[in-house]
Amino acid sequence: MTTKARNEICKLSPQKLILVKHNRGHFTIFILITCVTFFIALHTRFSLQTPPPPSSWESPIFNTTHSSTNHTNDLNFMVHKLRSSVTFLPLKDLRYARAPLEGHTWFMSSMYDTREDGRGKHDGSWNSYALAWPEALPHNTTFMRGLTFVSYSHYNYENLWHGLSAMVPFVAWHKMHNCSMLPSRWVLYHWGELRFKMGLWVGTLMEATFNGPPIIVRFDGVGEDGPVCLEEAVVMRHNEGGMSRERKMEVYDLMRCKARMYCNMSLKGSDVQINDRGLPMIGMTLFLRTGPRSFKNETIVIEIFHKECAKMQGCRFMVAHSNNLTFCEQVKLMSLTDILISPHGAQLTNMFLMERNSSVMEFFPKGWLTLAGVGQYVYHWIASWSGMKHQGSWRDPGGDDCPYSEDDRRCMSIYKNGRIGHNETHFAEWARNVLAEVKTRKIQETSMKSRAASSFGCACC
């Protein structure tokens, strides 16, 4: 038994299979994926296709049902040659290590990307894949029936935002097929290496969306030299960034709806709630963090926003900490929220669980604007993609001092996990303006009998 043991995945296009090998350290597993068009997902920017086989390969010799007896020896010889000719390529192609998300990417790099509308714990460069003919699969193959979702992400499946971003293309593919095709299992790659779990929040959302908990393949119990063949596979190498905004909004609508159904909640959210004066209720939620990027003085911040909410007829003020709510408690809280107030952080991913057109107010510690890069705008993006309105950000001008100049990249290690102060005058005025805007919108929707839930629908399929 070698120290570089491997498992293989193969994929069947109309005529050929893709095989992938994983280093597992102490044993060999072979996996074969069959019978599905590879990465042709119209909802996402990128899809994978295998190059068409040369016409000379389209020979009746591969049709074992209709081959004559006289051709049996030739067929057996050809199959033997094909089995011997399988060539494996690096699953993680180090030629693209400096640009892992550009062009072909470093994951299955020999496959062509086409644009459409719409770590096992080892070095991923040890893993590999290949093409093979369906008539020439390795001996002793174990066949796994059903649909397998194969995901590649450059980021962490356990983080709310990063994990969700990798899942969105699968949900879009699922919706494109009228939600009729459900995965039997998932295979997760990170940097070309196997991962064996999603974060609890991400996993529960996928359970709600696909009507069952995600089964993540570990390939345990597979014989050392026995191939495993996956009957069908959908493979995604890119996150939601290449999808159209319209397509993303449809996906977020579906996930919102499925999450509410999973948690036994009304699909209409906060828009149906009217107070005793006939005015729509406005839910204002202060969603707090602990530790990095939390408010230095939560008591004062709560008091500021509570006071402004109390001045508005129909405003209901809620305070919650993101780290002590279950998934369904978060879904319920967001369904009652029209204005989400929260520091920058993964908990803001919950915003898509509000009704469309709801508002988000975001807060940053000192130093982020100059040094944090484009990633600091991720919740602007998700607000746009899910139909919310990002009402801007407040950036604390005070905070820990950096011994270098303020634009020195080394300062980010100090600012990244900084805590956030407050500005009572600015917070109060900002809250009043957003409350007034939301009130006007909801009155108009009520008078026109055109609530967001009926206008856009809770798009469960």
N, C-alpha and C positions, 0 to 999 in steps of 0.2 A: 504494500500500500504506500503510495507516494505522498510526499508532503504537499504537493501541488495537485491534489485531487480536484475534480471538476464536475459541475452539472451542466447539462445542455438544454437549451430551449430551441425548438425548431418551429417554423411557421410555414404554412402551405398557402401559396398564391395559387392561381389556376394550375400551375405545373410544378412549382418548386417550393421547397421548405427553407425556412430560416432556422438555423440551429445556433443556440447560445450556450457557451460554457461558463460556469462559475467556479472559481476556486473555493472549496470549502475546507481545505486544510488537511483532512484526514480520510476523505472518501470521495468517490466519483459519482455524480448524478448526471443523467442525460435527460434533457427535456425537449420535446418537439412540439411546436405550435402548428396546427393545421387548419385549413378550411376557412379562411376569412381574408378579405381584401385588406391589405396592410396599410393602416393609417389613412384611409381615404375618409376623412371626416369633414364634411362641407362646412361645419360651423366654426372650424378653427383655421388659423392662418397657415399652419404647416401640416402636411401629411407625408407619410412615407410610402414610396412605391418601389417595387423591385423592377429593374430593367427588364424589358420583354426578352424572352429567350430567343435565340437564333431559330429561324424557321427550320433549319436542318434538324433541330432537336424535336420538332413536332412529328414524331414518327409513330406509326402503329405499333412499333415494338413495345411501347409503354402501355398499350391497351391489352392487359393480360386476359381480359374476358374473351376477346375476339381473336387473339393470336392463335394461329394454327399449331398443331402438334409438332410440325416440322420446325417451328421456330423456337421451341422450348429451350434447346441448348443455347441458341443465340441469346435468348432473353435472359437466361440464368447467368450467362457470361457477362452481359451488359450490366445487369444489376450488381454483380460482383465488382465490376469496374467502377460503377457509380459510387458504391459504398466506400471503395478505396480512394476515391478522388475528392471526397469532401474536404474542403479547405477552411480552416477556422481563422477568423480575423479578430483583432482586439475589440472587445466590447467598449472599452474606454481607450480611444485612440489618442495617444499622447502628442501626436502632431498638432492637435487642436487644444492642447492644455491651456494655452494663453487666451483662447477665444472659445470657451466651451459652449456658448450659446449662439454662435454665429454660423451661418452657412449650414453645412451638414451636421454640425455639432460633433462632439467627441463620442457620442453614444450611437453605436451602429453607424459609424461615419460613412461607410460605403453606400448607404441607402440614399437615394435622391429625395430632397425636400421639394415639394411643389406647393405653391401658394394658392390658397383657396380663400373665398370670401368667408366672408363670414368669420452599506459597506458590509451576502455574507460580509463579515467584518474584516475584509482584506483589501489589498490594493486592486482597484477596479481594472487596471491594465492587465491583470492576470486572466480576467474573464474574457470570453470570446464567443463568436457566433459564426454561422456558416449557412450556405444554401445547399439544399439537398432535394432530390426528386422524391415524390410521395411513394413511388413504387420501390424505392431503395432505402427505406428507413433502416436504421441499425436494428440488429436482432434483439430479441427480448424486450421489445417496447411495451411500456405500460401506458394505456390510453386514458386520458382524463377528459371526460365529456363536458360539454357546456362552454360558456363564454368566459374568457379570462381577460381582465383588464391589466395591462402592463404599463406601469407609469415610470417615467424618468423625470426626476427633478433635481435641479442644482441646489435646492434648499432643503429645509428640514420639515418632514411630514408631521412633526409633533407641535410645531408652532401654528397657531390659529390661522394667521394670514398666509404664511408660506404653504402650509398644508392645503388650505382651501384653494389657493391659486393653482396648485397642481391637479386638484380634483375637478375644477370647473369644466375643462374640456371633455371629460368623461360624462358629466351631467348633460352637457350640450349634445354629445353624440347620442346619449340615451333619449333625450327629448326629441332629437331629429328622427328617431325611430319610434316615435309615439309612445315612449316609455314602455315598450313591449319587450325589450331585450335587457335582461338583468344579468349581472356578472355572477358566476359561480365562485369565483376566486379573484384575488388580486396578487400581482407580483410588483413589488416596489423597489425601484433603484434610486440611489443617491450617489452621484459621482461615479456611476457605473457599477456600484456595489449594492448588494442586497440589503434591504431594510425590512424589519419584521413587525413594525407596528406604526400606527398613526396615533396622533394625540387623541385624548379622550373626546374632546369637543369635535374634532374633525371626523373621528370614527363614528360618533353618534349621529352627526349630520348625514354622513354617507349611509348609515343604517336607516335613517328616516327617508332619505331620497330613494334608495334602492330596495326598500321593503325587507331589509334584513341586515344583520351585522356583517361587516366586511370580513371575509375569510382571507387572511394574508398567508400566502404560501411560504413555507420554510423548507420544503423538499426533504423533510425528515422521513426516515424509513424507506427511502428509495435505494435499491440495490446499487452496489458499487459500479457495475457495468450494465445496468438495465435502463434503457432510455425511457423517458416519460413524454408522451405526446399530448399536447393541449389541442383539443378539437377546434376551438375558435379563439381568436385573440384580437383585441383592439389595443394598439400601442400608441401612447402619446409621449412625445419628446419635448413638447413645449407647453408652457402654462397658458393662462388666459390672455396674455398680452397681445397675441396676434388676432384675437377674435374681434368682430365688429361690436360697437357699443350696443346696438340693437340686440344682437345675439346674447351678449352678456346679461342684459336686462331681463331677457326671457329666462335665462338660467337662474338668475337670482330670484325672480318671481316664483319659479318652480321650487327652489330650495326653501324659500320662505313658506310657501304653502304646505310642502311636505313636512317641514319642521312643526308647523302648527297642528297638522293632522296627527303627527306622531305624539305630540304632547297633549292631545285631546282638547284643543283650543278652538275658539271661533276663528274662521278664516277671514273675518272682516276687520279684525284689529280694532284700533282706537277710534276709527272714524264714525262708528255707529253710536258713540256715547254722547248724550245730550244732557245738560244739567237742567235743573227745575225751572230755569228761565228760558229754556229753548235754545241755549247757546251750546256750541260743541265744546266738549271737554278738551283741554290741552294738557298732555302729559309731558312734564319736564323732569328728566332724570339726570342726576349727578352720579356718574359711574366712576367710582374711585379705584385707584391702585394702591398697593402697598410697596414700599421699597423704592427702587429707581423710578424716577419720573412721577412720583406721587407729590401731592401738595404738602408743603411744609406745615401749613396750619389748616387742616381740614375744617375745623370748627368755624373759622371765619368765612371760608369759601362757601360752606353750606349755608351759613346765615345770609350771605349776600344774595345768593340765588333764590333761597327760600323767600326772602323779603320781597323780591321782585315778582315772584310767582304769585304771592299772596295779594298783590295789587291788581291782578288780572282775574276778572270773573271767569270761573270755569277752569282755572289752572290748578293742576294737581302736581305737587312736588314730591319726588321720590329720590331716595338716596340708597345706593347699593355698592358693595365691594365686589369686584369681578372674580375674586379668588375664592368666594365662599358660596357660589350659586351653582346649582346643577345646570345641565344643559337646558332642561325644560323650564327651569326658573328663569334663565336668561331669555329664552324664547318668549315667555309670558311677559317679562319686564319690557322687552323691546316692542312687543305688540301694543303695549299701553303707552309707548313713548312717542312723542312728536318732536321733542327737542332733546338731543343727546349731548351732554356736557361731559367731557372726559379728557384726561391727558393723552398724549401720543403713546400708543402701545397696542399690543395685540387684541386687547379687549374691545377696541373700536371695530374690529371685524364684525361684531354683532350688529352693526348698524343696518345691514341689509335685511334684518328681521323686523325692522320697522316698516310702516306703510311707505309706499313711494311718496316723494315730495317732503318727507320729514327732514329735519334740520340737524346739523352736526356742528358743535363748537369744540375746537381742539386747542390744547395747551402744550407748550414746549418749555424745557429748561433753557438756560442761557447757552449760547454758542452753537445751537443746531443750525440756524439759518446759513451760517458761513461754512460750516465744516461737515454737515451730515450728508450732503449729496442728495441725489434725486429720490433716494428711498424715503426721505422725510415726507414726501408728498403722496405716499401710498394710500392714505385714507382720503385724500382728495380724489384719487383715482377710483377707489371703490365706491365712494359716494356717487360719482358720476355714473359708474357702470351699473349701479343698483337702483338708480333713479332718485337718489337723495340729493339734498342741497347742502353743500359744505359752506358754512357761514363764516369761514375764515379761521385764523389762528391767533392766539396771543402768545408772544415769546417773551419770557422773563428776561429783562435786561440785567438783573442781578443774579448772583450765584457765586460759586467757588472761583477763586482766581487761578489763572494759569501762569506758570513761571515763564512761559514763552509768549511771543506775540500772539494776539487773539486769532490770527489767521493761520497759525502754525498747526499742521495736522496732528501733532502730538497732543494738542489741547483737547481733542475729541475724546481721548481716553478719560479725561476729567469730566467733560461735559455730558458724555453719553448717558451716564446714570445719575445725573444731577437731579435735584428736587426742585419743585416749582413754587414760587412765591405767589403773591396776589396783588392786585391793584383794584381796590374797592370801587373807585369811581368808574374806571373803565369796564369792569365786570358788570356793574349795575346798568350802565348805559347800553352795553352790548346786549344784555339779557332783555332789556325793555324793547329794543329794536327788533330782536328776533321774535319775541313774544307777539309784538304787534303785527308783524308780517304773517306769522302762523295763524293768528286769530283771523285776520282778513281772509286768508286763503280758505280756512275751514268754514267760515261763514258763507263765502261764495259757493263752496262745494255743497254745503247744506241747502242753501236756497235754490241752487240749480239741480238739486237731487242727483249730484254727480260726484259721489264720494270716490276717493282713490281706489277703494276695494272693488267698486263696480266699474269704474272707468278702465282700470288696468287688469282687473281680475286677479284672483289668486290662482295662478295658472297651474293647478294640479292636473296631471294627465293620468 
